[in-house]
Amino acid sequence: MVQDWLSLLIRWAHIIAAISWIGSSFYFMWLDASLRRRAGQPEGVLGESWSVHGGGFYHVQKYAVAPQAMPDDLHWFKWESYLTWLSGFALMSVVYYWGASSYMIDPSVAVLEPEIAVMLSVAGLALGWIGYDRLCKSRLREAPAVMFAVLFAAICALAWAYGQVFSGRAVFIQVGAMIATCMTGNVFLVIIPNQKVVVTDLKAGRVPDARYGKIANLRSTHNNYLTLPVVFFMISNHYPSTFGHQWNWLVVAFVLALGAIVRHWFNLHEAGVRGRPILWQWPVSGALAAGLLLLPAWRPGGTAAAGAVTEARAMEIVMARCTGCHAEAPTMEGFEASPGGVRLDTPAEVRAHADAVLTQAVRTRAMPLGNVTGMTDAERAELGAWLEKNGG
């Protein structure tokens, strides 16, 4: 009960913080794209933007480096990012680290102690930031498109690697958390410190170095293109057809590409680009989305069972592997009622929930949670064969 309430309250805070951060990030990317040069602008102004909201007009000017003098009031946008990461890490700790044996570990993938699983996860967050930071400081910083391609390949490789030790559910959360850590690291360790250097120079009467803004802009752009994928990974734990696929690293690749391409279209469109440069994004995005829809229906090697499966055999599997939780009176520790109201005590109830059981227990292996009952691949195939023939 305590864990459930902590999870709910922290999740609530996390969503609110994330809305604030994503909203401000998208706004400033739009603001940069909307800037226009006009006659009579002050010296050093890169461009300006006019907008209307809430019955009032707003006039914003951006300086190429910084104004000649510090304004009396300077608003910083940083706590949105910090609170998103802090609440996200707290949520991950309460749900995944506290419940590591159920949510992170799948004995059919790798037999781990909960403490080892948590250590592997935390180490990934730290090492992921170190590797990403070094990539941004390498010579590839002069070739942003190549750098992003390398980053794409690295994220897919990490998804595959964690898939060798974690449950599919934990793989997606881990990938999302690693990306989010890099995004907040960009704000906390690069963007804000660089802005503070510029402010310090202004106060001291020195001319700020333009390279600090260039460095910060690269990291901010990465954050913008990674926002949509990281949101997908964070909500994916509710959809087993994503993380539950045998090749879930391929789903990661599709989502990374889809999210980045959609953001690319919006960034170009908001900058006033029209015509051929923004004609290819939606067809490609549609193809990627179609791939995501079709991928769960295909599994390498298939799931067919050898020979006919009787109702008695199917129910034997269900009673042994599923009804510890999904029963009128669950026997599994921590369950007072059947999750989601799904009961599988009788053949009629199993048939009524055939699609859900096929998705959760056969095609995606998401259930039993953490495979705590030790359901085998052969049993999944047998149950799937009976459900496909008798379900509905």
VENDAHU-V500180 format. One record per residue. N is the residue number from 1. PSI is psi in whole degrees, 0 to 359 (none if undefined). NEAR is the number of other ideal C-beta (glycine too) atoms within 12 Angstrom. D_FIRST is the distance of its C-alpha to the first C-alpha in whole Angstrom. Layout:
BEGIN
n=N psi=PSI near=NEAR d_first=D_FIRST
n=N psi=PSI near=NEAR d_first=D_FIRST
END
This chain:
BEGIN
n=1 psi=314 near=9 d_first=0
n=2 psi=316 near=11 d_first=4
n=3 psi=320 near=21 d_first=5
n=4 psi=315 near=17 d_first=5
n=5 psi=320 near=12 d_first=6
n=6 psi=317 near=21 d_first=9
n=7 psi=315 near=26 d_first=10
n=8 psi=311 near=17 d_first=11
n=9 psi=318 near=18 d_first=12
n=10 psi=322 near=27 d_first=14
n=11 psi=319 near=26 d_first=15
n=12 psi=311 near=17 d_first=17
n=13 psi=320 near=24 d_first=19
n=14 psi=316 near=36 d_first=20
n=15 psi=317 near=22 d_first=21
n=16 psi=314 near=19 d_first=23
n=17 psi=319 near=29 d_first=24
n=18 psi=321 near=33 d_first=25
n=19 psi=317 near=20 d_first=27
n=20 psi=315 near=23 d_first=29
n=21 psi=312 near=36 d_first=30
n=22 psi=319 near=30 d_first=31
n=23 psi=314 near=19 d_first=33
n=24 psi=324 near=28 d_first=35
n=25 psi=312 near=38 d_first=36
n=26 psi=323 near=27 d_first=37
n=27 psi=314 near=23 d_first=39
n=28 psi=328 near=30 d_first=41
n=29 psi=319 near=29 d_first=42
n=30 psi=318 near=24 d_first=43
n=31 psi=315 near=28 d_first=45
n=32 psi=318 near=27 d_first=47
n=33 psi=335 near=26 d_first=48
n=34 psi=354 near=25 d_first=49
n=35 psi=138 near=27 d_first=51
n=36 psi=141 near=21 d_first=55
n=37 psi=134 near=15 d_first=58
n=38 psi=154 near=15 d_first=60
n=39 psi=142 near=8 d_first=64
n=40 psi=8 near=9 d_first=64
n=41 psi=149 near=19 d_first=60
n=42 psi=156 near=18 d_first=60
n=43 psi=135 near=12 d_first=61
n=44 psi=354 near=19 d_first=58
n=45 psi=126 near=24 d_first=56
n=46 psi=325 near=26 d_first=55
n=47 psi=173 near=24 d_first=54
n=48 psi=162 near=23 d_first=53
n=49 psi=136 near=28 d_first=51
n=50 psi=140 near=17 d_first=51
n=51 psi=164 near=16 d_first=48
n=52 psi=137 near=10 d_first=47
n=53 psi=138 near=10 d_first=44
n=54 psi=30 near=7 d_first=43
n=55 psi=7 near=6 d_first=46
n=56 psi=164 near=9 d_first=48
n=57 psi=143 near=11 d_first=49
n=58 psi=136 near=16 d_first=48
n=59 psi=114 near=19 d_first=51
n=60 psi=134 near=23 d_first=49
n=61 psi=140 near=25 d_first=51
n=62 psi=133 near=26 d_first=50
n=63 psi=145 near=25 d_first=53
n=64 psi=320 near=23 d_first=54
n=65 psi=296 near=28 d_first=53
n=66 psi=159 near=30 d_first=52
n=67 psi=166 near=23 d_first=54
n=68 psi=332 near=18 d_first=57
n=69 psi=151 near=15 d_first=55
n=70 psi=133 near=19 d_first=52
n=71 psi=160 near=14 d_first=50
n=72 psi=322 near=7 d_first=49
n=73 psi=121 near=6 d_first=46
n=74 psi=120 near=17 d_first=44
n=75 psi=129 near=13 d_first=41
n=76 psi=141 near=17 d_first=39
n=77 psi=95 near=24 d_first=36
n=78 psi=325 near=26 d_first=34
n=79 psi=335 near=20 d_first=30
n=80 psi=316 near=32 d_first=29
n=81 psi=313 near=37 d_first=29
n=82 psi=315 near=28 d_first=28
n=83 psi=328 near=27 d_first=25
n=84 psi=315 near=40 d_first=24
n=85 psi=315 near=38 d_first=25
n=86 psi=315 near=24 d_first=23
n=87 psi=325 near=33 d_first=20
n=88 psi=318 near=38 d_first=20
n=89 psi=321 near=30 d_first=20
n=90 psi=318 near=25 d_first=17
n=91 psi=318 near=35 d_first=15
n=92 psi=323 near=37 d_first=17
n=93 psi=317 near=27 d_first=16
n=94 psi=318 near=26 d_first=12
n=95 psi=306 near=29 d_first=12
n=96 psi=318 near=38 d_first=16
n=97 psi=317 near=32 d_first=17
n=98 psi=320 near=24 d_first=13
n=99 psi=38 near=30 d_first=13
n=100 psi=322 near=33 d_first=17
n=101 psi=333 near=27 d_first=18
n=102 psi=319 near=31 d_first=16
n=103 psi=335 near=37 d_first=17
n=104 psi=330 near=44 d_first=20
n=105 psi=131 near=34 d_first=22
n=106 psi=108 near=36 d_first=24
n=107 psi=334 near=24 d_first=26
n=108 psi=345 near=25 d_first=29
n=109 psi=305 near=26 d_first=29
n=110 psi=141 near=22 d_first=29
n=111 psi=109 near=16 d_first=28
n=112 psi=150 near=25 d_first=26
n=113 psi=145 near=16 d_first=24
n=114 psi=322 near=23 d_first=21
n=115 psi=322 near=15 d_first=23
n=116 psi=319 near=20 d_first=26
n=117 psi=316 near=36 d_first=24
n=118 psi=318 near=27 d_first=22
n=119 psi=319 near=19 d_first=26
n=120 psi=323 near=32 d_first=27
n=121 psi=309 near=38 d_first=25
n=122 psi=319 near=25 d_first=26
n=123 psi=322 near=21 d_first=29
n=124 psi=321 near=35 d_first=30
n=125 psi=315 near=35 d_first=29
n=126 psi=312 near=20 d_first=31
n=127 psi=328 near=21 d_first=34
n=128 psi=317 near=35 d_first=34
n=129 psi=316 near=29 d_first=34
n=130 psi=315 near=19 d_first=37
n=131 psi=317 near=25 d_first=39
n=132 psi=317 near=38 d_first=38
n=133 psi=319 near=25 d_first=40
n=134 psi=324 near=19 d_first=43
n=135 psi=317 near=29 d_first=43
n=136 psi=337 near=35 d_first=44
n=137 psi=358 near=18 d_first=46
n=138 psi=181 near=18 d_first=48
n=139 psi=341 near=13 d_first=51
n=140 psi=349 near=20 d_first=49
n=141 psi=340 near=26 d_first=48
n=142 psi=355 near=14 d_first=52
n=143 psi=75 near=15 d_first=51
n=144 psi=322 near=23 d_first=48
n=145 psi=319 near=17 d_first=48
n=146 psi=318 near=16 d_first=48
n=147 psi=318 near=26 d_first=46
n=148 psi=326 near=29 d_first=43
n=149 psi=320 near=20 d_first=44
n=150 psi=318 near=24 d_first=44
n=151 psi=319 near=37 d_first=40
n=152 psi=311 near=31 d_first=39
n=153 psi=321 near=20 d_first=41
n=154 psi=319 near=29 d_first=39
n=155 psi=317 near=41 d_first=35
n=156 psi=319 near=29 d_first=36
n=157 psi=320 near=22 d_first=37
n=158 psi=323 near=38 d_first=34
n=159 psi=317 near=42 d_first=32
n=160 psi=315 near=25 d_first=34
n=161 psi=315 near=23 d_first=34
n=162 psi=336 near=40 d_first=30
n=163 psi=346 near=32 d_first=30
n=164 psi=349 near=21 d_first=32
n=165 psi=336 near=31 d_first=29
n=166 psi=163 near=40 d_first=26
n=167 psi=158 near=42 d_first=24
n=168 psi=320 near=47 d_first=25
n=169 psi=314 near=43 d_first=22
n=170 psi=329 near=46 d_first=22
n=171 psi=312 near=47 d_first=26
n=172 psi=320 near=46 d_first=26
n=173 psi=320 near=44 d_first=23
n=174 psi=315 near=47 d_first=25
n=175 psi=315 near=46 d_first=28
n=176 psi=318 near=49 d_first=27
n=177 psi=323 near=41 d_first=25
n=178 psi=317 near=45 d_first=29
n=179 psi=315 near=45 d_first=31
n=180 psi=324 near=42 d_first=28
n=181 psi=318 near=39 d_first=29
n=182 psi=321 near=42 d_first=33
n=183 psi=315 near=43 d_first=33
n=184 psi=326 near=40 d_first=31
n=185 psi=322 near=30 d_first=33
n=186 psi=316 near=38 d_first=36
n=187 psi=310 near=34 d_first=35
n=188 psi=321 near=28 d_first=35
n=189 psi=348 near=27 d_first=37
n=190 psi=300 near=34 d_first=40
n=191 psi=307 near=35 d_first=40
n=192 psi=314 near=26 d_first=39
n=193 psi=320 near=21 d_first=42
n=194 psi=320 near=30 d_first=44
n=195 psi=325 near=29 d_first=44
n=196 psi=325 near=22 d_first=44
n=197 psi=316 near=25 d_first=48
n=198 psi=317 near=31 d_first=49
n=199 psi=318 near=23 d_first=48
n=200 psi=317 near=18 d_first=50
n=201 psi=317 near=24 d_first=53
n=202 psi=315 near=25 d_first=53
n=203 psi=330 near=16 d_first=53
n=204 psi=359 near=12 d_first=56
n=205 psi=15 near=11 d_first=58
n=206 psi=157 near=16 d_first=58
n=207 psi=120 near=16 d_first=58
n=208 psi=148 near=29 d_first=54
n=209 psi=126 near=18 d_first=54
n=210 psi=340 near=20 d_first=53
n=211 psi=334 near=15 d_first=52
n=212 psi=321 near=27 d_first=49
n=213 psi=323 near=26 d_first=48
n=214 psi=319 near=23 d_first=49
n=215 psi=314 near=27 d_first=46
n=216 psi=323 near=31 d_first=44
n=217 psi=322 near=29 d_first=45
n=218 psi=314 near=33 d_first=44
n=219 psi=320 near=40 d_first=41
n=220 psi=322 near=34 d_first=40
n=221 psi=318 near=32 d_first=41
n=222 psi=314 near=39 d_first=39
n=223 psi=319 near=42 d_first=36
n=224 psi=316 near=35 d_first=37
n=225 psi=339 near=39 d_first=38
n=226 psi=352 near=38 d_first=35
n=227 psi=309 near=38 d_first=32
n=228 psi=315 near=31 d_first=32
n=229 psi=318 near=42 d_first=32
n=230 psi=326 near=41 d_first=29
n=231 psi=319 near=30 d_first=27
n=232 psi=311 near=34 d_first=27
n=233 psi=325 near=41 d_first=26
n=234 psi=333 near=40 d_first=23
n=235 psi=357 near=21 d_first=22
n=236 psi=339 near=33 d_first=24
n=237 psi=348 near=35 d_first=20
n=238 psi=356 near=19 d_first=20
n=239 psi=91 near=26 d_first=24
n=240 psi=335 near=29 d_first=24
n=241 psi=350 near=33 d_first=28
n=242 psi=293 near=38 d_first=28
n=243 psi=341 near=43 d_first=27
n=244 psi=355 near=38 d_first=27
n=245 psi=146 near=38 d_first=31
n=246 psi=328 near=29 d_first=33
n=247 psi=56 near=26 d_first=35
n=248 psi=342 near=43 d_first=32
n=249 psi=333 near=33 d_first=34
n=250 psi=324 near=27 d_first=36
n=251 psi=319 near=41 d_first=34
n=252 psi=315 near=43 d_first=33
n=253 psi=315 near=30 d_first=37
n=254 psi=316 near=34 d_first=37
n=255 psi=318 near=42 d_first=34
n=256 psi=313 near=39 d_first=36
n=257 psi=315 near=33 d_first=39
n=258 psi=311 near=32 d_first=38
n=259 psi=317 near=33 d_first=36
n=260 psi=320 near=36 d_first=39
n=261 psi=320 near=30 d_first=42
n=262 psi=315 near=30 d_first=40
n=263 psi=324 near=34 d_first=40
n=264 psi=318 near=30 d_first=43
n=265 psi=313 near=28 d_first=45
n=266 psi=319 near=25 d_first=43
n=267 psi=316 near=31 d_first=44
n=268 psi=316 near=24 d_first=48
n=269 psi=318 near=22 d_first=48
n=270 psi=338 near=24 d_first=47
n=271 psi=359 near=22 d_first=50
n=272 psi=9 near=18 d_first=52
n=273 psi=136 near=17 d_first=53
n=274 psi=167 near=12 d_first=54
n=275 psi=212 near=10 d_first=56
n=276 psi=320 near=9 d_first=56
n=277 psi=340 near=15 d_first=53
n=278 psi=26 near=23 d_first=50
n=279 psi=340 near=15 d_first=51
n=280 psi=339 near=16 d_first=50
n=281 psi=315 near=26 d_first=46
n=282 psi=320 near=19 d_first=45
n=283 psi=318 near=14 d_first=47
n=284 psi=319 near=21 d_first=45
n=285 psi=320 near=27 d_first=42
n=286 psi=320 near=17 d_first=42
n=287 psi=319 near=18 d_first=43
n=288 psi=318 near=28 d_first=40
n=289 psi=319 near=22 d_first=38
n=290 psi=321 near=15 d_first=40
n=291 psi=320 near=23 d_first=39
n=292 psi=326 near=30 d_first=36
n=293 psi=324 near=18 d_first=36
n=294 psi=332 near=17 d_first=38
n=295 psi=317 near=29 d_first=37
n=296 psi=335 near=30 d_first=34
n=297 psi=348 near=17 d_first=36
n=298 psi=134 near=19 d_first=38
n=299 psi=133 near=27 d_first=37
n=300 psi=124 near=11 d_first=40
n=301 psi=348 near=10 d_first=41
n=302 psi=181 near=18 d_first=40
n=303 psi=16 near=31 d_first=37
n=304 psi=143 near=21 d_first=40
n=305 psi=150 near=26 d_first=40
n=306 psi=125 near=11 d_first=43
n=307 psi=170 near=12 d_first=45
n=308 psi=148 near=15 d_first=43
n=309 psi=125 near=28 d_first=40
n=310 psi=162 near=18 d_first=40
n=311 psi=321 near=23 d_first=37
n=312 psi=318 near=14 d_first=36
n=313 psi=320 near=23 d_first=36
n=314 psi=316 near=38 d_first=33
n=315 psi=329 near=28 d_first=31
n=316 psi=317 near=20 d_first=32
n=317 psi=314 near=35 d_first=30
n=318 psi=315 near=41 d_first=27
n=319 psi=326 near=25 d_first=26
n=320 psi=326 near=21 d_first=26
n=321 psi=339 near=35 d_first=24
n=322 psi=326 near=41 d_first=22
n=323 psi=0 near=31 d_first=22
n=324 psi=329 near=27 d_first=19
n=325 psi=314 near=34 d_first=17
n=326 psi=71 near=36 d_first=19
n=327 psi=167 near=26 d_first=20
n=328 psi=324 near=18 d_first=20
n=329 psi=86 near=15 d_first=18
n=330 psi=142 near=22 d_first=16
n=331 psi=349 near=20 d_first=17
n=332 psi=134 near=24 d_first=15
n=333 psi=135 near=11 d_first=13
n=334 psi=355 near=21 d_first=9
n=335 psi=114 near=24 d_first=10
n=336 psi=339 near=15 d_first=11
n=337 psi=160 near=16 d_first=13
n=338 psi=125 near=23 d_first=15
n=339 psi=129 near=24 d_first=14
n=340 psi=10 near=16 d_first=16
n=341 psi=13 near=16 d_first=18
n=342 psi=113 near=29 d_first=20
n=343 psi=141 near=26 d_first=22
n=344 psi=37 near=39 d_first=24
n=345 psi=333 near=24 d_first=26
n=346 psi=159 near=19 d_first=29
n=347 psi=324 near=24 d_first=32
n=348 psi=320 near=16 d_first=32
n=349 psi=322 near=25 d_first=28
n=350 psi=317 near=35 d_first=28
n=351 psi=320 near=24 d_first=31
n=352 psi=331 near=21 d_first=30
n=353 psi=27 near=30 d_first=27
n=354 psi=314 near=28 d_first=30
n=355 psi=317 near=20 d_first=30
n=356 psi=318 near=30 d_first=26
n=357 psi=319 near=42 d_first=26
n=358 psi=314 near=36 d_first=29
n=359 psi=311 near=29 d_first=28
n=360 psi=317 near=39 d_first=25
n=361 psi=335 near=42 d_first=26
n=362 psi=299 near=44 d_first=30
n=363 psi=326 near=32 d_first=31
n=364 psi=347 near=37 d_first=28
n=365 psi=20 near=39 d_first=26
n=366 psi=334 near=38 d_first=23
n=367 psi=150 near=40 d_first=22
n=368 psi=149 near=35 d_first=21
n=369 psi=122 near=34 d_first=18
n=370 psi=12 near=34 d_first=20
n=371 psi=45 near=34 d_first=22
n=372 psi=334 near=26 d_first=21
n=373 psi=359 near=27 d_first=23
n=374 psi=39 near=19 d_first=26
n=375 psi=129 near=33 d_first=27
n=376 psi=164 near=21 d_first=31
n=377 psi=324 near=23 d_first=33
n=378 psi=320 near=22 d_first=35
n=379 psi=321 near=31 d_first=33
n=380 psi=317 near=41 d_first=31
n=381 psi=318 near=30 d_first=35
n=382 psi=313 near=34 d_first=36
n=383 psi=319 near=44 d_first=33
n=384 psi=319 near=34 d_first=34
n=385 psi=318 near=28 d_first=37
n=386 psi=319 near=35 d_first=37
n=387 psi=320 near=37 d_first=34
n=388 psi=332 near=24 d_first=37
n=389 psi=328 near=20 d_first=39
n=390 psi=356 near=24 d_first=38
n=391 psi=166 near=25 d_first=35
n=392 psi=none near=15 d_first=35
END
